[in-house]
Amino acid sequence: MKTGIFLCTILSLATSANLIAPPAVQFTKANQEYAAADFKAAIRDYEELVRAGQDSTNLFYNLGNAYFRDKDFGRAILNYERALALDSRHPEAQANLRIARDEARALELVPSRSERLLAVATANQYAITGAAAFWIGIFSIAMFIFNRRRSALVLSILLLSILAVSVGALYQLSQGKNGRGLAIVMIDNAEARLATADTANRVLTLPAGSEIQIVSHRGDWIYAALPNNLHGWLPASSAEQVRL
């Protein structure tokens, strides 16, 4: 196993401050099981919290660590991705995700040029900027209507332009690599095919932990954007979406 992985589970009560009492007790119990190297028991308790609707960054991060220690790299990657979906700048989750991908030899989606350009801010930051621009822009339009100040009109046009850019950025990010359709392959050597049949020609073989972007569903199959700029059909049971 590579050195340097941040697999220490945080046991302090601060980690579970946003959990109500019973989940907090179970979270602490799972942390203790992890510390005792009983990774399967820790996984059971962490997963029970997820099923109960808990969705904190540290919960997914610790669950990813437990799966990593249990050598289930696909689910480790899934939960590191879920932690990063809540906090994209979580440094330990970023580091462990890279290590888990190396261990699994997982394939990654390549972000588009527009996504790389928009990476200067997060989706939340674009949303906040757009909302602020909208309300200040409305106020500026009202000022122009009542006072006929040219500066108010110029400011309102500028702010509404910022709003349009923010909305466009949010749309691009929602459709991109880390959008709602992002999913992780759960089984090793999953076969992506040209059609919804096990006998259809193979497009790509995906190691566990590989990223895909789900485009549509048809019965028990999903059509997805794949690494290497490919598209294909996979059994729906072979992958799990990052965003719950």
C-alpha positions as CSV (number, residue, x, y, z in Angstrom):
1,M,0.0,0.0,0.0
2,K,1.3,3.5,-0.8
3,T,2.5,5.7,2.0
4,G,1.1,9.1,2.7
5,I,-2.6,8.3,2.6
6,F,-4.7,10.2,5.0
7,L,-6.6,7.3,6.6
8,C,-7.0,8.7,10.1
9,T,-10.6,8.8,11.1
10,I,-11.6,11.8,13.1
11,L,-13.1,10.8,16.4
12,S,-13.9,14.1,17.9
13,L,-17.4,15.2,18.7
14,A,-16.9,18.2,16.4
15,T,-16.8,15.9,13.4
16,S,-20.4,14.8,14.1
17,A,-21.7,18.1,15.4
18,N,-24.3,18.3,12.7
19,L,-25.7,14.9,13.6
20,I,-28.5,14.5,16.1
21,A,-27.9,12.3,19.2
22,P,-28.6,8.8,18.0
23,P,-26.7,9.2,14.7
24,A,-23.8,10.8,16.5
25,V,-23.5,7.8,18.8
26,Q,-23.5,5.5,15.8
27,F,-21.0,7.7,14.0
28,T,-18.7,7.5,17.0
29,K,-19.2,3.7,17.2
30,A,-18.2,3.4,13.6
31,N,-15.1,5.5,14.1
32,Q,-14.1,3.3,17.0
33,E,-14.6,0.2,14.9
34,Y,-12.5,1.7,12.2
35,A,-9.7,2.6,14.7
36,A,-9.8,-1.1,15.9
37,A,-9.4,-2.2,12.2
38,D,-12.8,-3.8,12.1
39,F,-13.5,-2.2,8.7
40,K,-16.5,-4.3,7.8
41,A,-18.4,-3.4,11.0
42,A,-17.4,0.3,10.4
43,I,-18.8,0.1,6.9
44,R,-22.1,-1.3,8.1
45,D,-22.5,1.5,10.6
46,Y,-21.5,4.3,8.2
47,E,-23.7,2.9,5.5
48,E,-26.7,2.7,7.9
49,L,-26.2,6.4,8.6
50,V,-26.2,7.2,4.8
51,R,-29.4,5.2,4.4
52,A,-30.9,7.2,7.2
53,G,-30.3,10.4,5.2
54,Q,-27.1,11.6,6.8
55,D,-24.9,13.3,4.3
56,S,-21.9,15.0,6.0
57,T,-18.5,15.4,4.2
58,N,-16.7,13.6,7.1
59,L,-19.2,10.7,7.0
60,F,-18.5,10.0,3.3
61,Y,-14.8,10.6,3.8
62,N,-14.6,8.1,6.7
63,L,-16.7,5.6,4.7
64,G,-14.3,5.9,1.8
65,N,-11.4,5.2,4.1
66,A,-13.1,2.1,5.5
67,Y,-13.8,0.8,2.0
68,F,-10.2,1.5,1.0
69,R,-8.9,-0.4,3.9
70,D,-11.3,-3.3,3.0
71,K,-9.8,-3.1,-0.6
72,D,-13.1,-2.2,-2.2
73,F,-11.6,0.6,-4.3
74,G,-14.8,1.2,-6.4
75,R,-16.8,2.1,-3.3
76,A,-13.9,4.0,-1.8
77,I,-13.8,6.2,-4.9
78,L,-17.6,6.6,-4.8
79,N,-17.5,7.9,-1.3
80,Y,-14.5,10.2,-1.7
81,E,-16.4,11.7,-4.7
82,R,-19.5,12.1,-2.5
83,A,-17.4,13.9,0.1
84,L,-15.9,16.2,-2.6
85,A,-19.4,16.9,-4.0
86,L,-20.2,18.5,-0.6
87,D,-16.8,20.1,-0.1
88,S,-14.8,20.3,-3.4
89,R,-11.7,21.6,-1.5
90,H,-11.4,18.8,1.1
91,P,-7.7,18.1,0.8
92,E,-7.6,14.6,2.4
93,A,-10.5,13.4,0.2
94,Q,-8.7,14.8,-2.9
95,A,-5.4,13.0,-1.9
96,N,-7.1,9.7,-1.0
97,L,-9.2,9.8,-4.2
98,R,-6.0,10.0,-6.3
99,I,-4.4,7.1,-4.4
100,A,-7.6,4.9,-4.7
101,R,-7.7,5.6,-8.5
102,D,-4.1,4.5,-8.8
103,E,-4.8,1.3,-6.9
104,A,-7.9,0.5,-8.9
105,R,-6.4,1.7,-12.3
106,A,-9.7,3.5,-12.7
107,L,-10.5,5.5,-15.8
108,E,-11.5,9.2,-15.5
109,L,-13.7,11.4,-17.6
110,V,-11.9,14.4,-19.1
111,P,-13.5,17.8,-18.4
112,S,-14.4,19.9,-21.4
113,R,-12.6,23.1,-22.2
114,S,-15.6,25.1,-20.9
115,E,-15.5,23.2,-17.6
116,R,-11.8,23.9,-17.2
117,L,-12.4,27.6,-17.8
118,L,-15.3,27.7,-15.3
119,A,-13.2,25.9,-12.6
120,V,-12.2,29.3,-11.2
121,A,-15.3,29.1,-9.0
122,T,-17.6,26.4,-7.6
123,A,-21.3,26.0,-8.5
124,N,-22.3,27.5,-5.2
125,Q,-20.2,30.6,-5.8
126,Y,-21.8,31.0,-9.3
127,A,-25.2,30.7,-7.7
128,I,-24.5,33.3,-5.0
129,T,-23.0,35.7,-7.6
130,G,-26.0,35.2,-9.8
131,A,-28.5,35.8,-7.0
132,A,-26.7,39.0,-5.8
133,A,-26.4,40.3,-9.4
134,F,-30.1,39.7,-10.0
135,W,-31.3,41.6,-6.9
136,I,-28.9,44.5,-7.2
137,G,-29.7,44.7,-10.9
138,I,-33.4,44.9,-10.1
139,F,-32.7,47.7,-7.7
140,S,-30.6,49.5,-10.3
141,I,-33.4,49.3,-12.8
142,A,-35.8,50.8,-10.3
143,M,-33.4,53.6,-9.6
144,F,-33.2,54.3,-13.4
145,I,-37.0,54.3,-13.7
146,F,-37.5,56.8,-10.9
147,N,-34.4,58.9,-11.2
148,R,-33.4,58.6,-14.8
149,R,-29.7,58.2,-13.9
150,R,-27.7,56.9,-16.8
151,S,-25.2,55.3,-14.4
152,A,-28.0,53.2,-12.9
153,L,-28.9,51.9,-16.3
154,V,-25.3,51.0,-17.1
155,L,-24.9,49.3,-13.7
156,S,-28.1,47.3,-14.2
157,I,-27.0,46.1,-17.7
158,L,-23.6,45.0,-16.2
159,L,-25.3,43.2,-13.3
160,L,-27.8,41.4,-15.5
161,S,-24.9,40.3,-17.8
162,I,-23.2,38.9,-14.8
163,L,-26.4,37.0,-14.0
164,A,-26.6,35.6,-17.5
165,V,-22.9,34.4,-17.2
166,S,-23.6,32.8,-13.8
167,V,-26.7,31.0,-15.1
168,G,-24.8,29.8,-18.1
169,A,-21.9,28.6,-15.9
170,L,-24.3,26.7,-13.6
171,Y,-25.9,25.0,-16.6
172,Q,-22.5,24.0,-18.1
173,L,-21.3,22.6,-14.8
174,S,-24.6,20.6,-14.3
175,Q,-24.1,19.0,-17.7
176,G,-20.3,18.4,-17.3
177,K,-18.0,15.9,-15.7
178,N,-19.1,16.6,-12.2
179,G,-22.8,17.2,-12.9
180,R,-25.8,15.3,-11.6
181,G,-25.2,12.4,-13.9
182,L,-21.7,11.6,-12.6
183,A,-21.5,7.9,-11.5
184,I,-18.9,5.4,-10.5
185,V,-18.5,1.9,-11.8
186,M,-19.0,-0.6,-8.9
187,I,-17.9,-3.9,-10.6
188,D,-14.6,-4.8,-12.1
189,N,-14.3,-5.1,-15.8
190,A,-17.7,-3.7,-16.5
191,E,-18.5,-3.9,-20.3
192,A,-19.9,-0.9,-22.0
193,R,-21.7,-2.0,-25.2
194,L,-23.1,-0.5,-28.4
195,A,-26.7,-1.6,-27.6
196,T,-28.8,-2.9,-24.6
197,A,-27.8,-6.5,-25.0
198,D,-25.1,-8.6,-23.5
199,T,-24.3,-9.9,-27.0
200,A,-23.8,-6.4,-28.5
201,N,-20.3,-5.3,-29.5
202,R,-18.1,-4.0,-26.7
203,V,-17.2,-0.3,-26.6
204,L,-14.9,-0.2,-23.5
205,T,-14.0,-2.3,-20.5
206,L,-14.1,-0.3,-17.3
207,P,-12.3,-1.1,-14.1
208,A,-14.1,-0.6,-10.8
209,G,-13.9,3.0,-9.7
210,S,-14.1,4.4,-13.2
211,E,-16.1,7.6,-13.9
212,I,-19.1,7.7,-16.2
213,Q,-21.7,10.4,-16.9
214,I,-25.2,8.9,-17.2
215,V,-27.1,10.4,-20.1
216,S,-30.3,8.3,-20.1
217,H,-32.0,5.1,-18.9
218,R,-33.7,2.3,-20.8
219,G,-35.1,-0.5,-18.6
220,D,-32.2,-2.1,-16.7
221,W,-29.6,-0.3,-18.8
222,I,-28.0,3.2,-18.7
223,Y,-26.5,5.1,-21.6
224,A,-23.4,7.0,-20.5
225,A,-20.5,9.2,-21.6
226,L,-17.4,7.2,-21.0
227,P,-13.7,8.0,-20.6
228,N,-11.7,8.4,-23.9
229,N,-14.6,10.4,-25.4
230,L,-16.7,7.2,-25.9
231,H,-20.4,6.4,-25.3
232,G,-22.1,3.1,-24.5
233,W,-24.7,1.1,-22.7
234,L,-24.1,-0.6,-19.3
235,P,-26.3,-2.5,-16.9
236,A,-27.8,0.0,-14.5
237,S,-26.6,-2.2,-11.6
238,S,-23.0,-1.8,-12.6
239,A,-22.7,1.8,-11.5
240,E,-23.9,4.2,-8.8
241,Q,-24.5,7.9,-9.0
242,V,-22.3,10.2,-6.9
243,R,-25.1,12.6,-5.9
244,L,-27.8,11.0,-3.8
